[in-house]
């Protein structure tokens, strides 16, 4: 496909809003219907992270169709790495300060806790690969980096035809180790590049590299498939989290994050968007899509501050976390607060939106996207 795909650009910001709702637990624990509503919202939102992997693989294929995949991967690696560094720079001080303040309030050993947190933040495997040493929310960026690296390796070795079978096999292992543990015990951390991101990035890459263009005349079929698989995904999560355990949907129970239905739901939605490339063109959403990554990296710190504020209010005798007003405010406050932080960082020259997310004085030494 040539030209800008407005539907994909528009969906970036929509998908990011759904990512934020996952982390804010919208309406969970509010009244009799809050948790069921949260379950539906959370289930719907699960397309978002796969969508970003799919889009990354798709555009990687387009960018490397007539060029060296390794050279382009290096450029992408610098940018992704700088975004991750920016996210860490925002989250680490806030999380560290929160731990220190909490320890000081209880009369604990502040220095010891600070050192422990700093050591945990610097844990090599968690910091550089799993991306969860500072905030588990930031896991996506290292996963994306390594997923693109794997796709690049297959492309460079002229083995792209093996991408789907290999990545699918690994993803099946990942699903068994996270959502279908009743069948087999996989003693590995599976929410990473190898067992999760690699599959979706490969699907996006293969769709683009095989030059398959979903046509507009079939967009209704693709939309119907999206709705059908979305319902299947919802039913599958309900079966895994509630029906199989005999628990009530109003209870706080484990619910699988990603399932077989997730893949069908996310991929069919992605295909629908490709079939309608001008969808959203007349709205501001495509231009806002460039800010999605900023909301992502900034919202862990913003959400942390808001949650600690709620705890302080509860300590003062105001239980706000269980109120409808708090849930109506928390998600937009997190989203727009993160957007404000991101734009402010750009305004003061700490980052370059759309480019290297490093101060200008450092960006010159690592090149530009």
C-alpha positions as CSV (number, residue, x, y, z in Angstrom):
1,X,0.0,0.0,0.0
2,X,1.3,3.4,-1.0
3,X,0.5,6.7,0.8
4,X,-0.5,7.4,4.3
5,X,-2.8,4.9,6.1
6,X,-5.0,7.3,8.1
7,X,-6.9,4.5,9.7
8,X,-3.8,3.0,11.3
9,X,-2.5,6.5,12.4
10,X,-6.0,7.3,13.9
11,X,-6.1,4.0,15.7
12,X,-2.8,4.6,17.5
13,X,-4.4,7.2,19.9
14,X,-7.6,5.1,20.3
15,X,-5.5,2.0,21.2
16,X,-3.4,4.0,23.6
17,X,-6.6,5.2,25.4
18,X,-7.6,1.6,25.8
19,X,-4.1,0.8,27.2
20,X,-4.6,3.4,29.8
21,X,-8.0,1.9,30.8
22,X,-6.3,-1.4,31.4
23,X,-4.0,0.1,33.9
24,X,-6.5,2.4,35.6
25,X,-8.9,-0.6,36.2
26,X,-11.9,1.5,35.1
27,X,-15.0,1.0,37.3
28,X,-13.5,-2.1,39.0
29,X,-15.1,-2.5,42.5
30,X,-17.7,0.3,41.9
31,X,-21.1,-0.8,42.9
32,X,-22.7,-4.1,41.8
33,X,-22.0,-3.6,38.1
34,X,-18.6,-1.9,38.2
35,X,-16.5,-5.1,38.0
36,X,-18.5,-6.7,35.1
37,X,-18.2,-3.4,33.2
38,X,-14.5,-3.3,33.9
39,X,-14.2,-6.9,32.6
40,X,-15.9,-5.9,29.3
41,X,-13.7,-2.8,28.9
42,X,-10.6,-4.6,29.8
43,X,-11.4,-7.5,27.4
44,X,-12.1,-5.0,24.6
45,X,-8.8,-3.2,25.3
46,X,-6.7,-6.3,24.8
47,X,-6.4,-5.6,21.1
48,X,-4.3,-2.5,21.7
49,X,-0.9,-4.0,22.5
50,X,-1.1,-6.6,19.6
51,X,-2.1,-3.7,17.3
52,X,1.1,-1.8,18.0
53,X,3.2,-4.9,17.3
54,X,1.2,-5.5,14.1
55,X,1.7,-2.0,12.9
56,X,5.4,-2.0,13.7
57,X,5.9,-5.2,11.7
58,X,3.8,-3.9,8.8
59,X,5.7,-0.7,8.4
60,X,9.1,-2.4,9.0
61,X,8.4,-4.5,5.9
62,X,7.4,-1.5,3.8
63,X,10.5,0.5,4.9
64,X,12.9,-2.4,4.1
65,X,11.2,-3.6,0.9
66,X,13.9,-2.1,-1.3
67,X,16.6,-1.6,1.3
68,X,18.8,-3.2,3.9
69,X,16.7,-4.4,6.9
70,X,19.7,-4.3,9.2
71,X,20.4,-0.6,8.5
72,X,16.8,0.3,9.1
73,X,16.6,-1.8,12.2
74,X,19.6,0.1,13.6
75,X,17.7,3.3,13.1
76,X,14.6,2.0,14.7
77,X,16.6,0.5,17.6
78,X,18.1,3.9,18.4
79,X,14.7,5.5,18.5
80,X,13.0,2.8,20.5
81,X,15.9,2.7,22.9
82,X,15.7,6.5,23.4
83,X,12.0,6.3,24.0
84,X,12.5,3.6,26.6
85,X,15.3,5.6,28.3
86,X,12.9,8.6,28.4
87,X,10.2,6.4,30.0
88,X,12.7,5.2,32.6
89,X,13.9,8.7,33.3
90,X,10.3,9.7,34.1
91,X,9.2,6.6,36.1
92,X,12.3,5.7,38.1
93,X,12.5,9.0,40.2
94,X,8.8,9.0,40.9
95,X,8.7,5.3,41.9
96,X,11.8,5.7,44.0
97,X,10.5,8.8,45.8
98,X,7.2,6.9,46.4
99,X,9.0,4.0,48.0
100,X,11.1,6.3,50.2
101,X,8.2,8.4,51.3
102,X,6.2,5.3,52.2
103,X,9.1,3.9,54.2
104,X,9.7,7.2,56.0
105,X,6.0,7.4,56.9
106,X,6.2,4.0,58.6
107,X,9.5,4.8,60.4
108,X,11.4,2.2,58.3
109,X,15.0,2.2,57.0
110,X,14.8,4.7,54.2
111,X,18.4,4.4,53.0
112,X,18.1,0.6,52.8
113,X,14.9,0.7,50.8
114,X,16.3,3.3,48.4
115,X,19.4,1.1,47.7
116,X,17.2,-2.0,47.3
117,X,15.0,-0.2,44.8
118,X,18.0,1.2,42.8
119,X,19.5,-2.3,42.6
120,X,16.2,-3.7,41.4
121,X,15.9,-1.0,38.8
122,X,19.4,-1.9,37.5
123,X,18.8,-5.7,37.2
124,X,20.2,-6.4,33.8
125,X,17.7,-9.0,32.5
126,X,14.6,-7.2,33.8
127,X,15.9,-3.8,32.7
128,X,17.2,-4.6,29.2
129,X,15.0,-7.5,28.1
130,X,11.8,-7.9,30.1
131,X,11.5,-4.1,30.6
132,X,9.8,-4.5,34.1
133,X,12.6,-3.5,36.4
134,X,11.2,0.0,37.0
135,X,7.6,-0.3,35.8
136,X,6.0,-3.4,34.4
137,X,4.0,-1.2,32.1
138,X,7.1,-0.3,30.1
139,X,7.7,-3.9,29.0
140,X,6.4,-3.2,25.5
141,X,9.4,-1.2,24.3
142,X,12.1,-3.8,24.9
143,X,9.7,-6.4,23.6
144,X,9.2,-4.4,20.4
145,X,12.9,-3.8,20.0
146,X,13.7,-7.5,20.3
147,X,10.7,-8.5,18.1
148,X,11.8,-6.3,15.3
149,X,15.4,-7.7,15.8
150,X,14.1,-11.2,15.3
151,X,12.1,-10.2,12.2
152,X,15.1,-8.4,10.8
153,X,17.3,-11.5,11.3
154,X,14.8,-13.7,9.4
155,X,14.6,-11.1,6.6
156,X,18.4,-10.7,6.4
157,X,18.8,-14.5,6.2
158,X,16.2,-14.7,3.4
159,X,14.1,-16.9,5.7
160,X,11.0,-14.8,5.9
161,X,8.8,-17.8,4.9
162,X,9.6,-19.3,8.3
163,X,8.5,-16.3,10.3
164,X,4.9,-17.2,10.8
165,X,5.4,-20.9,11.7
166,X,8.2,-20.2,14.1
167,X,6.7,-17.2,15.8
168,X,3.3,-18.9,16.0
169,X,4.8,-22.0,17.7
170,X,6.6,-19.7,20.2
171,X,3.3,-17.8,20.8
172,X,1.4,-21.0,21.5
173,X,4.0,-21.8,24.2
174,X,3.5,-18.3,25.6
175,X,-0.3,-18.7,25.7
176,X,0.1,-22.1,27.5
177,X,2.4,-20.5,30.0
178,X,0.1,-17.5,30.8
179,X,-3.6,-18.2,30.0
180,X,-3.9,-22.0,29.7
181,X,-1.9,-23.1,32.6
182,X,-4.4,-25.8,33.4
183,X,-3.0,-27.8,30.4
184,X,0.8,-27.4,30.9
185,X,3.2,-25.6,33.2
186,X,5.7,-23.4,31.4
187,X,8.4,-22.3,33.8
188,X,9.3,-19.2,31.9
189,X,8.4,-15.5,31.8
190,X,6.3,-15.4,28.6
191,X,5.2,-11.8,28.3
192,X,8.1,-10.7,26.2
193,X,9.5,-10.5,22.7
194,X,10.1,-14.2,22.0
195,X,6.7,-15.6,23.2
196,X,4.4,-12.6,22.5
197,X,5.6,-9.7,20.5
198,X,7.5,-11.7,17.9
199,X,4.3,-13.3,16.6
200,X,2.3,-10.2,16.1
201,X,5.2,-8.3,14.6
202,X,5.7,-11.2,12.2
203,X,2.1,-11.2,11.1
204,X,2.3,-7.5,10.3
205,X,5.6,-8.0,8.4
206,X,4.2,-10.9,6.4
207,X,1.0,-9.0,5.4
208,X,3.1,-6.2,4.1
209,X,5.9,-8.2,2.5
210,X,3.5,-10.4,0.6
211,X,1.9,-7.2,-0.7
212,X,-1.6,-8.3,0.4
213,X,-4.0,-5.4,0.2
214,X,-7.4,-6.0,1.9
215,X,-9.9,-4.4,-0.5
216,X,-12.6,-1.9,0.6
217,X,-15.3,-4.0,-1.0
218,X,-14.7,-6.6,1.7
219,X,-14.4,-4.2,4.6
220,X,-17.8,-5.1,6.0
221,X,-16.7,-8.8,6.1
222,X,-13.6,-7.8,8.0
223,X,-15.5,-5.7,10.4
224,X,-18.0,-8.5,10.9
225,X,-15.1,-10.8,11.6
226,X,-13.7,-8.3,14.1
227,X,-16.9,-8.1,16.0
228,X,-17.3,-11.9,15.9
229,X,-13.8,-12.6,17.2
230,X,-14.1,-9.8,19.7
231,X,-17.2,-11.6,21.2
232,X,-15.2,-14.9,21.1
233,X,-12.4,-13.2,22.9
234,X,-14.8,-11.9,25.6
235,X,-16.4,-15.3,26.0
236,X,-13.0,-17.0,26.2
237,X,-11.7,-14.7,28.9
238,X,-15.0,-15.2,30.8
239,X,-14.6,-19.0,30.6
240,X,-11.0,-18.9,31.7
241,X,-11.5,-16.4,34.5
242,X,-14.9,-17.2,35.8
243,X,-16.8,-20.2,34.4
244,X,-13.8,-22.6,34.9
245,X,-13.3,-21.5,38.5
246,X,-16.9,-21.3,39.5
247,X,-16.4,-17.7,40.6
248,X,-18.9,-14.8,40.2
249,X,-18.1,-12.0,37.7
250,X,-18.6,-9.5,40.5
251,X,-15.6,-11.0,42.4
252,X,-11.9,-10.1,42.1
253,X,-10.5,-13.1,40.3
254,X,-7.7,-14.0,37.9
255,X,-8.6,-13.4,34.3
256,X,-6.3,-14.3,31.4
257,X,-4.7,-11.3,29.8
258,X,-4.3,-12.6,26.2
259,X,-5.9,-15.7,24.6
260,X,-6.4,-17.3,21.2
261,X,-9.3,-15.0,20.7
262,X,-7.0,-12.0,21.2
263,X,-5.0,-12.8,18.1
264,X,-8.1,-13.3,16.0
265,X,-9.7,-10.1,17.3
266,X,-6.6,-8.0,16.9
267,X,-5.6,-9.3,13.4
268,X,-9.1,-9.0,12.0
269,X,-9.3,-5.4,13.2
270,X,-5.9,-4.6,11.7
271,X,-7.0,-6.1,8.3
272,X,-10.2,-4.0,8.5
273,X,-8.2,-0.9,9.1
274,X,-6.0,-1.7,6.1
275,X,-9.1,-2.2,3.9
276,X,-10.3,1.4,4.9
277,X,-7.0,3.4,4.7
278,X,-8.9,6.8,4.7
279,X,-11.0,6.0,7.8
280,X,-10.5,8.8,10.3
281,X,-8.9,11.1,7.7
282,X,-11.4,13.9,8.4
283,X,-10.8,13.8,12.1
284,X,-7.8,15.0,14.2
285,X,-7.0,11.5,15.3
286,X,-4.4,10.7,12.6
287,X,-2.3,13.8,13.6
288,X,-2.7,12.9,17.3
289,X,-1.4,9.4,16.6
290,X,2.2,10.7,16.8
291,X,1.7,11.4,20.5
292,X,0.5,7.9,21.4
293,X,4.0,6.8,22.3
294,X,4.4,9.8,24.6
295,X,1.2,9.0,26.5
296,X,2.5,5.4,26.8
297,X,5.9,6.2,28.4
298,X,4.6,9.1,30.6
299,X,1.5,7.5,32.0
300,X,3.1,5.1,34.5
301,X,4.6,8.0,36.4
302,X,1.4,10.1,36.2
303,X,-0.8,7.1,37.2
304,X,1.5,6.4,40.1
305,X,1.2,9.9,41.4
306,X,-2.6,9.9,41.1
307,X,-2.8,6.6,42.9
308,X,-0.6,7.7,45.8
309,X,-2.8,10.9,46.0
310,X,-5.8,8.6,46.4
311,X,-4.0,6.7,49.2
312,X,-3.2,10.0,50.9
313,X,-6.8,11.1,50.8
314,X,-7.9,7.7,52.2
315,X,-5.4,8.1,55.0
316,X,-7.0,11.5,55.7
317,X,-10.4,10.0,55.9
318,X,-11.6,10.4,52.3
319,X,-12.2,7.0,50.6
320,X,-12.2,8.2,46.9
321,X,-11.0,5.0,45.2
322,X,-14.3,3.3,45.5
323,X,-16.3,6.2,44.2
324,X,-17.7,6.6,40.7
325,X,-16.3,10.1,40.5
326,X,-12.8,8.9,41.1
327,X,-13.1,6.3,38.3
328,X,-14.6,8.9,35.9
329,X,-11.6,11.2,36.6
330,X,-8.7,8.8,36.9
331,X,-8.5,7.6,33.3
332,X,-8.8,11.0,31.5
333,X,-6.5,12.5,34.2
334,X,-3.9,9.8,33.5
335,X,-4.2,10.1,29.7
336,X,-4.1,13.9,29.4
337,X,-1.7,14.3,32.3
338,X,0.7,12.0,30.4
339,X,0.1,13.9,27.2
340,X,0.9,17.2,29.0
341,X,4.2,15.8,30.4
342,X,5.2,14.5,27.0
343,X,4.5,17.9,25.3
344,X,6.2,19.7,28.1
345,X,9.3,17.6,27.7
346,X,9.3,18.4,24.0
347,X,8.8,22.1,24.7
348,X,11.8,22.3,27.0
349,X,14.0,20.4,24.6
350,X,14.3,17.2,26.6
351,X,13.0,15.1,23.7
352,X,12.1,15.5,20.0
353,X,8.6,14.3,19.2
354,X,8.8,12.1,16.1
355,X,12.5,11.7,16.5
356,X,15.1,10.8,19.1
357,X,13.8,11.0,22.6
358,X,16.9,12.5,24.1
359,X,18.0,16.0,24.9
360,X,19.2,17.9,21.8
361,X,22.7,17.9,23.2
362,X,22.8,14.1,23.2
363,X,20.7,13.4,20.2
364,X,23.3,14.8,17.8
365,X,25.7,12.0,18.9
366,X,23.3,9.1,18.1
367,X,21.8,10.4,14.9
368,X,18.2,11.0,13.9
369,X,15.3,8.9,12.7
